[in-house]
Amino acid sequence: MNKEWVDQVFNLDVLEGIKDIPDHSIDLIIADPPYGLGKDYGNDSDKKERAAFLQWTEQWLTLTLPKLKQTGSLYLFATWRHSPEIFVFLKTRMTMLNEIIWDRRVPSMGGSTRRFSSVHDTIGLFVNSKDYYFDIDSVRIPYDQATKKARTRSIFVGKKWLEVGYNPKDVWTVSRLHRIHSEREDHPTQKPLEIIERMVKASCPANGIVLDPFAGSGTTVAACQLNQRHYVAFEINPTYHDMILRRIHRIKNGAYDITPIVERTERPNPAGDNAKNSLRARRKNKTLTNQTKLF
Ligand SMILES: C[S@@+](CC[C@H](N)C(=O)[O-])C[C@H]1O[C@@H](n2cnc3c(N)ncnc32)[C@H](O)[C@@H]1O
């Protein structure tokens, strides 16, 4: 098989480029397309009317899904406005495993007066067959020392789950990216690495290939580089395409700031000593890593 497309990011419309990817060659698709909400990506890709948007979604999915292996999976980011229609379509082709809610940790500031404020993205996880690849142990969330200590009573002793950590469940509370986040690029809808890395580690075997049809700032590509997976990605906007190439270059040269996001609400005692210490460590780390940045 000609594998010249592996580990490449193409500055192309995915509808055009996808035909050069062989069928059944991809382990995982992470698709974060325009949501149909009118965002400005330097093009009209997010400005379609509802019917045209849904038709276009069906079109790129129809071209892209055959690229997946039988053991492959798809994570599809969407908004609640369109996810019902898109998921119904996908269920005719694949098996739905999860609806994951990404709680973006939007602060409470008044908000809408005519309905409840929407603060989440919807992510559908679909698989091709019952033989899908899935490695929960690689994405378990460790319990902190305080929780482990609190569970010293005899009923918990010897419980493996305390050591291995817990399943992240299907509500993922991860802050959207702000300027203070070291991984932030100049892209309007960049996703946090923490989310994409979880998908890559759980659903793509080591050295497998991840396809990102809408690469944006290159978060999927970065997650693959950082976790020894291969990738192929498409991004239609040349400015974002350049951004991805620079991100790849920084990672290759060890000049990438990957200070983790620490504000997880799930962690017990978020305002306690642990949180303060890791924030301090992060600030210190940020100062160090900023000095080594190439761009
Ligand atoms: C929601 S953003 C992806 C953000 C990305 N996940 C990240 O973390 O940075 C969608 C991207 O798809 C790109 N795009 C839109 N239509 C496209 C198409 N037909 N082919 C390839 N890329 C496209 C847009 O320019 C935009 O950067």
The ligand as a Gaussian input file, in Angstrom:
#p B3LYP/6-31G(d) Opt

LIG

0 1
 C      -14.177000      23.209000      14.533000
 S      -12.740000      23.580000      13.659000
 C      -11.610000      22.288000      14.156000
 C      -10.846000      22.639000      15.399000
 C       -9.833000      21.591000      15.790000
 N      -10.448000      20.393000      16.319000
 C       -8.852000      22.148000      16.825000
 O       -8.792000      21.627000      17.956000
 O       -8.177000      23.118000      16.512000
 C      -13.170000      23.141000      12.029000
 C      -12.086000      23.406000      10.991000
 O      -12.482000      22.789000       9.757000
 C      -11.991000      23.565000       8.693000
 N      -12.778000      23.199000       7.490000
 C      -14.014000      23.640000       7.169000
 N      -14.459000      23.035000       6.046000
 C      -13.472000      22.196000       5.663000
 C      -13.340000      21.262000       4.594000
 N      -14.321000      21.104000       3.688000
 N      -12.205000      20.535000       4.498000
 C      -11.203000      20.690000       5.403000
 N      -11.267000      21.553000       6.436000
 C      -12.394000      22.290000       6.585000
 C      -12.173000      25.002000       9.173000
 O      -11.338000      25.907000       8.477000
 C      -11.844000      24.874000      10.675000
 O      -10.498000      25.207000      10.936000

